[in-house]
Amino acid sequence: MDATEAIHKWRSIRRFKDEKIDEGALRAVLEAGRRAPSWSNVQPWHFLVIEDAGMKEKLVALSRGMAFLAKAPAVIAVCGDLTAWDKPKVRKVLLELIDAKAIPATEQIVDQFMLKDQILAVVDRGPSMVLARTFEQLGIAYGFMAVEAVNQGLGMCIVGAFGNEITGALEELYQGIKTELGLREGMHILALLPIGIPGETPGPRPRKDFNEVVSRGKIGTAF
Ligand SMILES: Cc1cc2nc3c(=O)[nH]c(=O)nc-3n(C[C@H](O)[C@H](O)[C@H](O)COP(=O)(O)O)c2cc1C
């Protein structure tokens, strides 16, 4: 399947067959997340595969009743790692990029400019910007994972409506789940991806018209 076909075939899947996922297919989806691009290559993510029935039921409660989370053979918790933006860690990934000849910079440019610049030094903009940038990176990662899931013949849904630091809902339950799952300080669960063999074949979902969301040169000028 080529990428265009996989993108066109994407549907959120909320019904799954009661079958285990092929280990190689699941790994391919996780690998797609790992390979996603990110700001300064900071990779502020961790993909936690949850298969335990009891934990999946807790996720249902955390989402105030999205039962399909428990019916999926696996749920990938997409965790944002806010500490990935700390300057020593950003410095390290920037130097790796220089070594890989991915950016035309030097160690001196990193230390004297990139780690101090208003645009590039994300952490200097405060916690809300760190969170915003983390979300930005995770969205790319689970977007890649969604396309790979289709390619692997798997069904997936991106679930964002549950108790966590963003919604502030169900705090006690959320904190308990985080502890049980071993999340470190600075890690947030920002999306849940129930995944499995599709048990439904939904038709295409409505999208805004091409010209409503695309312009050329100036907003309102058709592409
Ligand atoms: C960031 C994000 C969060 C979402 N959260 C939920 C959710 O909490 N529950 C749910 O059932 N679907 C959720 N969805 C799925 C959307 O409802 C779905 O993508 C949209 O209706 C378009 O349908 P499609 O994905 O089948 O094209 C979410 C999608 C995204 C991208």
The ligand as a MOL file (V3000), in Angstrom:
LIG
                    3D

  0  0  0     0  0            999 V3000
M  V30 BEGIN CTAB
M  V30 COUNTS 31 33 0 0 0
M  V30 BEGIN ATOM
M  V30 1 C -6.3680 14.6930 18.8010 0
M  V30 2 C -7.6030 13.8580 18.6020 0
M  V30 3 C -8.3750 13.5100 19.6880 0
M  V30 4 C -9.4940 12.7010 19.5230 0
M  V30 5 N -10.1840 12.3020 20.6270 0
M  V30 6 C -11.1840 11.4110 20.4790 0
M  V30 7 C -11.8470 10.9020 21.6380 0
M  V30 8 O -11.5360 11.2700 22.7560 0
M  V30 9 N -12.8190 9.9750 21.4450 0
M  V30 10 C -13.1700 9.5260 20.1950 0
M  V30 11 O -14.0550 8.6690 20.0840 0
M  V30 12 N -12.5700 10.0020 19.0750 0
M  V30 13 C -11.5850 10.9340 19.1840 0
M  V30 14 N -10.9370 11.3960 18.0830 0
M  V30 15 C -11.3300 10.9140 16.7480 0
M  V30 16 C -12.0870 11.9870 15.9430 0
M  V30 17 O -13.4010 12.1010 16.4390 0
M  V30 18 C -12.0780 11.5880 14.4670 0
M  V30 19 O -10.7480 11.5900 13.9990 0
M  V30 20 C -12.9140 12.5210 13.5900 0
M  V30 21 O -14.2660 12.4450 13.9320 0
M  V30 22 C -12.7840 12.2320 12.0960 0
M  V30 23 O -13.0940 10.8710 11.8440 0
M  V30 24 P -12.0210 9.8980 11.1570 0
M  V30 25 O -10.8400 9.8410 12.0380 0
M  V30 26 O -12.7090 8.5750 11.0340 0
M  V30 27 O -11.6790 10.4610 9.8090 0
M  V30 28 C -9.8570 12.2470 18.2160 0
M  V30 29 C -9.0610 12.6050 17.1260 0
M  V30 30 C -7.9510 13.3870 17.3190 0
M  V30 31 C -7.0980 13.7200 16.1000 0
M  V30 END ATOM
M  V30 BEGIN BOND
M  V30 1 1 1 2
M  V30 2 1 2 3
M  V30 3 2 2 30
M  V30 4 2 3 4
M  V30 5 1 4 5
M  V30 6 1 4 28
M  V30 7 2 5 6
M  V30 8 1 6 7
M  V30 9 1 6 13
M  V30 10 2 7 8
M  V30 11 1 7 9
M  V30 12 1 9 10
M  V30 13 2 10 11
M  V30 14 1 10 12
M  V30 15 2 12 13
M  V30 16 1 13 14
M  V30 17 1 14 15
M  V30 18 1 14 28
M  V30 19 1 15 16
M  V30 20 1 16 17
M  V30 21 1 16 18
M  V30 22 1 18 19
M  V30 23 1 18 20
M  V30 24 1 20 21
M  V30 25 1 20 22
M  V30 26 1 22 23
M  V30 27 1 23 24
M  V30 28 2 24 25
M  V30 29 1 24 26
M  V30 30 1 24 27
M  V30 31 2 28 29
M  V30 32 1 29 30
M  V30 33 1 30 31
M  V30 END BOND
M  V30 END CTAB
M  END
